[in-house]
Amino acid sequence: MYARIVQSTAATDIDGGVAFVRDTVAPIVRQQHGYRGLTVSADRKANVFGVLPLWADKADLEASESALAKTRAEGQKIIGGELTVESFEEILFETKQPPGPGVALLVRRVSMDPAKVDDNIEFFRTTILPQIQETPGFRGVRQLVNRETGNSLVGTLWDDAAAMENAAAEAEARQAQAAGRVTFGEQTKREILFVDQP
C-alpha cells in the first residue's frame, strides 16, 4: 500500500476543508484505480490540516496525480496556509477497530539513514510497537516510510484526547531506546474528522 500526505500548515478554514474533501475530493478519488481509502485529520490548535489517501501500489498513486493536482489547488484556496505533498510506502497498519471521526491521532515524524530503513522497521515492530499497544486507550497504528529519503511518519490512534496525551508523554520517554537509530521530528496531536472507505 502507498500513501500521499497532503498537509496544510497555518490552515485558516479546517471545517471548510473537511467539507471540500467530503463533497469534491472523495468522489474523484473513488473513480481512480487502486484507491483504498482516505482520512482527514487536523490539529486545530496548531492550524494543521492533513489528508491521507491510500493506494494499492506505487503505480496507482502516481497515476492519480494528474486527476488530483487541479483539485488540490482548489482545496488550498479554501483551506488556506502552505500546502505540502509527500509520498510514502505504508509499512504497517494495525487497528482494533476502523478509525472514525472523533478518534484522537498522534503523528510523529522521524528521519533515518535510508540504508537502515529495513533494520529500523524491524526494531519498531519488535521493540517499540508492543509497548505502544500496551498503552491504555490504544486503537491502532500506521507506519509510513520513504525508502529513498529515510523520512517516516508514525501515526497512532487513541480513544480520546486524554489517552493521546498520556501516550505522547510515554513516547517521549521511549525515545532513548532509539538513540542513534533515528532522528525525531515534529509531533502533532490531531483529531480524525472524516474517513472515506471505498
Secondary structure, 3 states (H helix, E strand, C coil): CEEEEEEEECCCCHHHHHHHHHHHHHHHHCCCCCEEEEEEEEECCCCEEEEEEEECCHHHHHHHHHHHHHHHHHHHHHHCCEEEEEEEEEEEEEECCCCCCCCEEEEEEEEECHHHHHHHHHHHHHHHHHHHHCCCCEEEEEEEECCCCCEEEEEEEECCHHHHHHHHHHHHHHHHHHCCCEEEEEEEEEEEEEEECC
